[in-house]
Amino acid sequence: MPLYEYKCGECGEVFEALLKMSERDTAPRCPSCGCETTGRLLSVFASHCSGGAGQGRGSCASCSGGSCSVCGL
C-alpha cells in the first residue's frame, strides 16, 4: 500500500496516511484536529544511483549526461 502525504486545511498539520490505491482520493481526517478538509500533497522522493563511471553506464535519471552530484558520474 502506498504512503500518501496530506495537509489539513484547518490547522495546517502535515501527516501521512497508508491507504489502498482505491482509497487514495478519499481524504482522511486530520489526526490533530479531526477536520475532514484535508488535501493530498505532491510528495518528492530521492533516489540513489549505485556504481560509478567506470562501469559502462551513461547517466542516472537525475543526470543530463555530464557530471552528477547525486551519483558521482
Summary of the structure (lengths in Angstrom):
residues: 73
radius of gyration: 18.7
end to end distance: 33.4
largest distance: 53.8
contacts: 151
relative contact order: 0.20
helix: 8%
strand: 19%
